[in-house]
Amino acid sequence: MKKMSINDAAKLFGVSKEAIHNRVRRGSLQTVTQDGVKLVLIEDTSHANTKTSPQKKSHSMDDRYYQLLEEQNKRLQERVEKLEDETRELRSQKEQMLIDEREKIELIYRQKDEQLKSILEAITTKFLPNLSAQSLFDVEHLDAELESDDESEEEPKSEPIEGKMISLKKYIKRYKLSKGESVRLHKALKEFVTIDRRAVLIGSKYYINSKLKPFSILH
């Protein structure tokens, strides 16, 4: 019996080192440890006879079989890695498409908002040419009007329209409007009185038809 390293045994049989290790695990090859190094025991080929030939042939076929399996496993692993790369690329493309679509939608909404602002500014300029932006949001004026509103003051008559004209203060009490709603109503009235005769401005006080619902003015 000859002793040789795993590497030398692989070269002798023309197989990989893994194939030699497989043989060792199956017990078809014996090993010894010498000076801490594992050596493979190989029969002397110079004294081999015909009785050992079938066994060698079987070992050679096993080695080719395992080598084939290793090659197939390697190809499958490469295929899996390729598919994973393609999956990551598709996921990245999908995420980018979603980002692009979201940006397009946001741009459309921004453009629509700008158009709406332009329309509102044009309407304000047309119907309220003498009112400044500051006067439209003058909340203190509303408070002063509500405080100074005289309950005994006679409201103007609403001749062509059904319903009684009442002061802004009475209107707010009648419909139980909150402070925020009252402020919004006061702002809206400055434009509303110019386009609807169900609300009028007499001096510095507003009078509203009692039949007119708040949402008709606020929306």
RASULGI-V155690 format. One record per pair of residues at least 6 apart in sequence whose C-alpha atoms are under 8 Angstrom apart, sorted by the first residue. I is the first residue (numbers start at 0). J is the second residue. If there is no record, write none. Layout:
# RASULGI-V155690
i & j
I & J
I & J
This chain:
# RASULGI-V155690
i & j
0 & 40
0 & 41
0 & 42
0 & 43
1 & 39
1 & 40
1 & 41
1 & 42
1 & 43
2 & 38
2 & 39
2 & 40
2 & 41
3 & 38
3 & 39
3 & 40
3 & 41
4 & 37
4 & 38
4 & 39
5 & 16
5 & 19
5 & 20
5 & 37
5 & 38
5 & 39
6 & 16
8 & 16
8 & 19
8 & 39
8 & 41
9 & 15
9 & 16
9 & 18
9 & 19
12 & 59
14 & 62
14 & 63
14 & 66
15 & 66
18 & 62
18 & 65
18 & 66
19 & 28
22 & 28
23 & 29
23 & 30
28 & 39
28 & 40
28 & 41
29 & 39
29 & 40
29 & 41
30 & 37
30 & 38
30 & 39
30 & 40
31 & 37
31 & 38
31 & 39
31 & 40
32 & 38
123 & 190
126 & 190
126 & 193
126 & 194
127 & 190
127 & 193
135 & 186
135 & 189
136 & 186
137 & 186
138 & 182
141 & 182
141 & 185
144 & 203
144 & 204
145 & 167
145 & 168
148 & 166
148 & 168
148 & 204
154 & 164
154 & 165
154 & 166
154 & 206
155 & 164
155 & 165
155 & 206
156 & 163
156 & 164
157 & 163
157 & 164
157 & 208
160 & 197
161 & 210
162 & 208
162 & 209
162 & 210
163 & 208
163 & 209
163 & 210
164 & 197
164 & 198
164 & 206
164 & 207
164 & 208
164 & 209
165 & 206
165 & 207
165 & 208
165 & 209
166 & 204
166 & 205
166 & 206
166 & 207
167 & 204
167 & 205
167 & 206
167 & 207
170 & 207
170 & 209
171 & 181
174 & 213
183 & 217
184 & 213
184 & 216
184 & 217
187 & 216
187 & 217
188 & 198
188 & 205
188 & 216
191 & 198
191 & 216
192 & 198
192 & 199
192 & 200
197 & 207
197 & 208
197 & 211
198 & 205
198 & 206
198 & 207
198 & 208
199 & 205
199 & 206
199 & 207
200 & 206
